[in-house]
Amino acid sequence: MKAYYEHSSRSDKVLCDHLEDIKLVPYEEAEIVLCIGDRKEIFELAYKAFLDNKYIIHYYAGVKQKYLTTYDDYLRHCITLLSNEQWVESKRAKKVVRKLCKAVNKTPNIKIVGSNHLKGVTLDYSKVPEEPYNLVLYNPCTKIKEIFIGPNPDKQYASLPQEQLLGLVKKCERFYTNSSCGVYEAPFLIDKKKIIQLGKRNDGRKI
């Protein structure tokens, strides 16, 4: 089968275990479209594939927080409903997908493939400063504009590869975040007491 997906460091490592008989091709040639996660660009890919009548597999379906607080929460479930097959990381996520599909009378097609958050990752310490530091990783939560008041940060990055981000997490004194990284990756790299959750974005989220 011919498949398309947008490459990312995290998804590549799990997909290679489940795509032995699939050839990766450009979108126009693909029969299968793999949608990984819940970002805006992934929803746009799923929406296009749905209208083009392509077979959609959604990986990371069924991830659920206690509250629907972010764009990602809504987009994730929308991608699941557009998909033909749902890949989940746990039995808990499987139950979420079943309940979601039942609500709209959709027959689920669920496969438990596990989580790959730290699979094959090599930490990159190239961004780690010599002096002690706190690390802040914050994702916007709602459509409401957010205003930050405080001194200029010593370092600021719009985005970093996973290996560099986790290198910073590993060496930090405190990790202030509302990112899922504080639930999935960080507890395996630093003492949980160093992780300070910001807001309710991760309430109810579990591995």
C-alpha positions as a LaTeX table, in Angstrom:
\begin{tabular}{lrrr}
\hline
Residue & $x$ (\AA) & $y$ (\AA) & $z$ (\AA) \\
\hline
Met1 & 0.00 & 0.00 & 0.00 \\
Lys2 & 1.10 & 3.55 & $-0.72$ \\
Ala3 & 0.99 & 5.98 & 2.19 \\
Tyr4 & 1.78 & 9.60 & 3.00 \\
Tyr5 & 2.54 & 11.37 & 6.26 \\
Glu6 & 4.34 & 14.51 & 7.35 \\
His7 & 7.65 & 13.53 & 8.88 \\
Ser8 & 8.49 & 14.41 & 12.47 \\
Ser9 & 11.13 & 13.03 & 14.82 \\
Arg10 & 8.66 & 11.46 & 17.25 \\
Ser11 & 6.32 & 9.85 & 14.73 \\
Asp12 & 9.06 & 8.33 & 12.58 \\
Lys13 & 10.22 & 6.08 & 15.39 \\
Val14 & 6.89 & 4.38 & 16.04 \\
Leu15 & 5.65 & 4.26 & 12.47 \\
Cys16 & 8.68 & 2.26 & 11.34 \\
Asp17 & 7.45 & $-0.58$ & 13.57 \\
His18 & 3.99 & $-0.69$ & 11.98 \\
Leu19 & 4.52 & 0.17 & 8.33 \\
Glu20 & 6.58 & $-2.75$ & 7.07 \\
Asp21 & 4.39 & $-3.35$ & 4.02 \\
Ile22 & 3.72 & 0.30 & 3.25 \\
Lys23 & 5.64 & 2.46 & 0.78 \\
Leu24 & 5.85 & 6.18 & 1.54 \\
Val25 & 4.90 & 8.33 & $-1.45$ \\
Pro26 & 3.83 & 11.95 & $-2.16$ \\
Tyr27 & 0.30 & 12.86 & $-1.07$ \\
Glu28 & $-1.14$ & 12.76 & $-4.61$ \\
Glu29 & $-0.07$ & 9.12 & $-5.03$ \\
Ala30 & $-1.12$ & 7.93 & $-1.58$ \\
Glu31 & $-3.97$ & 5.56 & $-0.82$ \\
Ile32 & $-3.42$ & 5.92 & 2.93 \\
Val33 & $-2.79$ & 9.16 & 4.85 \\
Leu34 & $-1.31$ & 8.93 & 8.34 \\
Cys35 & $-2.27$ & 11.79 & 10.64 \\
Ile36 & $-0.06$ & 11.98 & 13.71 \\
Gly37 & $-1.20$ & 14.01 & 16.71 \\
Asp38 & $-3.51$ & 16.97 & 16.93 \\
Arg39 & $-1.91$ & 20.12 & 15.59 \\
Lys40 & $-3.68$ & 22.53 & 13.23 \\
Glu41 & $-1.67$ & 21.40 & 10.20 \\
Ile42 & $-2.52$ & 17.75 & 10.94 \\
Phe43 & $-6.22$ & 18.55 & 11.12 \\
Glu44 & $-5.94$ & 20.33 & 7.77 \\
Leu45 & $-4.25$ & 17.23 & 6.33 \\
Ala46 & $-6.99$ & 14.96 & 7.70 \\
Tyr47 & $-9.72$ & 17.24 & 6.36 \\
Lys48 & $-8.17$ & 17.28 & 2.89 \\
Ala49 & $-7.68$ & 13.49 & 2.90 \\
Phe50 & $-11.30$ & 13.00 & 4.00 \\
Leu51 & $-12.60$ & 15.11 & 1.12 \\
Asp52 & $-10.25$ & 13.30 & $-1.27$ \\
Asn53 & $-11.69$ & 9.98 & $-0.08$ \\
Lys54 & $-8.35$ & 8.61 & 1.12 \\
Tyr55 & $-8.00$ & 6.04 & 3.91 \\
Ile56 & $-7.01$ & 7.91 & 7.09 \\
Ile57 & $-5.10$ & 6.48 & 10.06 \\
His58 & $-4.98$ & 8.69 & 13.16 \\
Tyr59 & $-2.09$ & 8.06 & 15.57 \\
Tyr60 & $-2.42$ & 9.42 & 19.14 \\
Ala61 & $-6.20$ & 9.15 & 19.02 \\
Gly62 & $-7.95$ & 9.02 & 22.36 \\
Val63 & $-5.58$ & 11.23 & 24.34 \\
Lys64 & $-7.83$ & 12.96 & 26.86 \\
Gln65 & $-7.45$ & 15.67 & 29.46 \\
Lys66 & $-9.96$ & 16.36 & 32.21 \\
Tyr67 & $-10.97$ & 19.61 & 30.49 \\
Leu68 & $-11.20$ & 20.64 & 26.84 \\
Thr69 & $-8.92$ & 23.65 & 27.15 \\
Thr70 & $-6.91$ & 23.94 & 23.94 \\
Tyr71 & $-7.23$ & 23.93 & 20.18 \\
Asp72 & $-5.45$ & 20.58 & 20.21 \\
Asp73 & $-8.12$ & 18.91 & 22.36 \\
Tyr74 & $-10.85$ & 19.73 & 19.87 \\
Leu75 & $-8.79$ & 19.06 & 16.75 \\
Arg76 & $-7.60$ & 15.68 & 18.07 \\
His77 & $-11.14$ & 14.34 & 18.42 \\
Cys78 & $-12.19$ & 15.81 & 15.07 \\
Ile79 & $-9.31$ & 13.98 & 13.37 \\
Thr80 & $-10.40$ & 10.77 & 15.08 \\
Leu81 & $-13.93$ & 11.15 & 13.70 \\
Leu82 & $-12.57$ & 11.76 & 10.20 \\
Ser83 & $-10.31$ & 8.71 & 10.36 \\
Asn84 & $-10.91$ & 5.17 & 9.13 \\
Glu85 & $-8.49$ & 3.64 & 11.62 \\
Gln86 & $-7.44$ & 4.84 & 15.06 \\
Trp87 & $-4.02$ & 4.06 & 16.55 \\
Val88 & $-3.89$ & 4.56 & 20.32 \\
Glu89 & $-1.18$ & 4.37 & 22.94 \\
Ser90 & $-3.11$ & 2.58 & 25.71 \\
Lys91 & $-6.27$ & 0.76 & 26.75 \\
Arg92 & $-7.41$ & 4.01 & 28.38 \\
Ala93 & $-7.14$ & 5.85 & 25.06 \\
Lys94 & $-8.98$ & 2.98 & 23.36 \\
Lys95 & $-11.95$ & 3.48 & 25.70 \\
Val96 & $-12.00$ & 7.20 & 24.88 \\
Val97 & $-12.12$ & 6.49 & 21.13 \\
Arg98 & $-14.90$ & 3.91 & 21.58 \\
Lys99 & $-16.98$ & 6.38 & 23.58 \\
Leu100 & $-16.38$ & 9.19 & 21.10 \\
Cys101 & $-17.33$ & 7.07 & 18.10 \\
Lys102 & $-20.39$ & 5.68 & 19.86 \\
Ala103 & $-21.67$ & 9.22 & 20.44 \\
Val104 & $-21.91$ & 9.77 & 16.67 \\
Asn105 & $-22.78$ & 6.19 & 15.71 \\
Lys106 & $-19.38$ & 5.60 & 14.09 \\
Thr107 & $-17.82$ & 2.13 & 14.10 \\
Pro108 & $-14.26$ & 2.41 & 15.47 \\
Asn109 & $-11.28$ & 0.52 & 14.07 \\
Ile110 & $-8.76$ & 0.70 & 16.90 \\
Lys111 & $-5.19$ & $-0.58$ & 17.12 \\
Ile112 & $-3.08$ & $-0.27$ & 20.28 \\
Val113 & 0.46 & 0.58 & 19.16 \\
Gly114 & 1.90 & 2.02 & 22.38 \\
Ser115 & 3.76 & 5.25 & 22.97 \\
Asn116 & 7.03 & 6.34 & 21.40 \\
His117 & 7.82 & 9.54 & 23.26 \\
Leu118 & 11.36 & 8.54 & 24.21 \\
Lys119 & 11.94 & 5.69 & 21.78 \\
Gly120 & 15.39 & 5.93 & 20.21 \\
Val121 & 15.91 & 9.53 & 21.36 \\
Thr122 & 19.48 & 10.79 & 21.77 \\
Leu123 & 19.64 & 13.84 & 24.02 \\
Asp124 & 21.30 & 16.90 & 22.52 \\
Tyr125 & 22.89 & 19.24 & 25.08 \\
Ser126 & 24.05 & 21.86 & 22.57 \\
Lys127 & 21.52 & 24.44 & 23.85 \\
Val128 & 22.24 & 23.82 & 27.56 \\
Pro129 & 23.88 & 26.86 & 29.23 \\
Glu130 & 26.81 & 26.45 & 31.59 \\
Glu131 & 25.06 & 28.16 & 34.51 \\
Pro132 & 21.99 & 26.72 & 36.34 \\
Tyr133 & 18.65 & 27.58 & 34.76 \\
Asn134 & 14.90 & 27.10 & 34.95 \\
Leu135 & 13.08 & 26.00 & 31.81 \\
Val136 & 9.65 & 27.31 & 30.78 \\
Leu137 & 7.68 & 25.60 & 28.02 \\
Tyr138 & 4.21 & 27.03 & 27.48 \\
Asn139 & 1.57 & 26.25 & 24.87 \\
Pro140 & $-1.28$ & 28.73 & 24.20 \\
Cys141 & $-4.50$ & 27.32 & 25.62 \\
Thr142 & $-7.43$ & 29.23 & 24.14 \\
Lys143 & $-8.46$ & 31.80 & 21.55 \\
Ile144 & $-8.04$ & 34.49 & 24.20 \\
Lys145 & $-4.86$ & 36.51 & 23.81 \\
Glu146 & $-2.30$ & 35.86 & 26.53 \\
Ile147 & $-0.09$ & 38.61 & 27.93 \\
Phe148 & 3.17 & 37.86 & 29.74 \\
Ile149 & 4.73 & 40.41 & 32.07 \\
Gly150 & 8.24 & 39.98 & 33.39 \\
Pro151 & 11.94 & 40.48 & 32.73 \\
Asn152 & 13.36 & 39.52 & 29.35 \\
Pro153 & 14.19 & 35.81 & 29.18 \\
Asp154 & 17.88 & 34.89 & 28.99 \\
Lys155 & 17.13 & 32.60 & 26.05 \\
Gln156 & 14.04 & 32.28 & 23.90 \\
Tyr157 & 13.31 & 29.79 & 21.13 \\
Ala158 & 10.24 & 29.63 & 18.91 \\
Ser159 & 10.82 & 25.90 & 18.45 \\
Leu160 & 13.49 & 23.26 & 18.99 \\
Pro161 & 14.06 & 19.71 & 17.78 \\
Gln162 & 12.95 & 17.12 & 20.33 \\
Glu163 & 16.52 & 16.08 & 21.09 \\
Gln164 & 17.55 & 19.63 & 22.04 \\
Leu165 & 14.39 & 20.27 & 24.05 \\
Leu166 & 14.86 & 17.09 & 26.09 \\
Gly167 & 18.51 & 17.96 & 26.62 \\
Leu168 & 17.35 & 21.22 & 28.22 \\
Val169 & 14.77 & 19.36 & 30.32 \\
Lys170 & 17.37 & 16.88 & 31.56 \\
Lys171 & 19.69 & 19.58 & 32.89 \\
Cys172 & 17.22 & 22.17 & 34.23 \\
Glu173 & 16.72 & 23.09 & 37.90 \\
Arg174 & 12.93 & 23.49 & 37.47 \\
Phe175 & 10.62 & 22.78 & 34.54 \\
Tyr176 & 7.56 & 25.05 & 34.35 \\
Thr177 & 5.14 & 23.85 & 31.69 \\
Asn178 & 1.64 & 23.12 & 30.48 \\
Ser179 & 2.98 & 20.94 & 27.67 \\
Ser180 & 2.36 & 17.19 & 27.46 \\
Cys181 & 6.16 & 16.92 & 27.71 \\
Gly182 & 5.68 & 17.46 & 31.44 \\
Val183 & 3.60 & 14.27 & 31.59 \\
Tyr184 & 5.18 & 11.98 & 29.00 \\
Glu185 & 8.90 & 12.69 & 28.72 \\
Ala186 & 10.04 & 14.84 & 31.64 \\
Pro187 & 9.23 & 12.38 & 34.49 \\
Phe188 & 11.71 & 9.92 & 32.95 \\
Leu189 & 14.45 & 12.56 & 32.76 \\
Ile190 & 14.20 & 14.55 & 36.01 \\
Asp191 & 12.71 & 14.24 & 39.50 \\
Lys192 & 8.94 & 14.84 & 39.37 \\
Lys193 & 9.34 & 17.44 & 42.13 \\
Lys194 & 11.14 & 19.63 & 39.59 \\
Ile195 & 8.13 & 19.66 & 37.24 \\
Ile196 & 5.67 & 22.48 & 37.91 \\
Gln197 & 2.45 & 22.17 & 35.92 \\
Leu198 & 0.96 & 25.47 & 34.73 \\
Gly199 & $-2.84$ & 25.67 & 34.55 \\
Lys200 & $-5.26$ & 22.82 & 33.84 \\
Arg201 & $-4.11$ & 21.79 & 30.36 \\
Asn202 & $-2.75$ & 18.43 & 31.54 \\
Asp203 & $-5.35$ & 17.63 & 34.20 \\
Gly204 & $-6.43$ & 14.02 & 33.75 \\
Arg205 & $-3.73$ & 13.21 & 31.18 \\
Lys206 & $-1.88$ & 9.99 & 31.92 \\
Ile207 & 0.58 & 7.76 & 30.15 \\
\hline
\end{tabular}
